[in-house]
Amino acid sequence: MSEVSRPSITEPRTAVVIPAAGRGVRLGPGAPKALRALSGTPMLVHAVRAMAASRFVSLVVVVAPPDGAGEVKSLLDAHALPERTDFVVVPGGQTRQESVRLGLEALPPEYDIVLVHDAARPLVPVDTVDAVIEAVREGAVAVVPALPLADTVKEVEPAAEAGEPEPVLATPERARLRAVQTPQGFERATLVRAHETVTDDVTDDAGMVERLGERVVVVPGHEEAFKVTRPLDLVLAEAVLARRRLNDGF
Ligand code: C5P
């Protein structure tokens, strides 16, 4: 009998790391941002449910504020989450980068694909999550959901004092710019290597993979994957949830 090469029957397994250790100072005083309520449910619970909604996701690692892992664990225990998904809570660090690295260290070996998703983007639709995972399954080492910009963007020389006029240095061509969102998806080994070798302060994980010289690709993001940063974003998030409830009612 001749040898026939068969495709591997082992499906790549996907885990999500959710950094949720930020204080969220731009939202105003109060609880850490991820624990604030949106329509009565903590933002983090919305974010965890958004990830667990994907049939590909079998583990979610939540990175909690350094002194708040117990509180976050009880919070997740108190809310209904899908049974096919496992949840782990680990304490985070001083920066987002450090929090993600601590989340990666908690991943069991059998996961080949890792998504990193901000707790501050609680309303990302499952189709966006699946599109990111599918692009990694098809061979991309790093995938970022992103949207074209509505505003023109200027590069400036930042002023020493807020409110001072800032000289414009350049106007990048808007059609070539994208505003990036999460979840960002990665081949696990590449993301781990990025976190081991890149020490510059980078605001997203794909940026770290770019520093390695690896190819990062963009897939379409979604307007409901916006980041809850300022008080007005809370109003928008509650409006999106109200519209979903209305649509689900029909
Ligand atoms: O501050 P920013 O909105 O960029 O934070 C993005 C995400 O990173 C949030 O979900 C926040 O909780 C998380 N973060 C973290 N650890 C930090 C700082 C931010 O997990 N030290």
Boltz pocket constraint, residues with backbone or C-beta under 6 A from the ligand:
constraints:
  - pocket:
      binder: B
      contacts: [[A, 18], [A, 19], [A, 20], [A, 21], [A, 22], [A, 23], [A, 24], [A, 33], [A, 34], [A, 63], [A, 92], [A, 93], [A, 94], [A, 95], [A, 96], [A, 97], [A, 99], [A, 100], [A, 117], [A, 118], [A, 119], [A, 120], [A, 121], [A, 203], [A, 227], [A, 228], [A, 229]]
      max_distance: 6.0
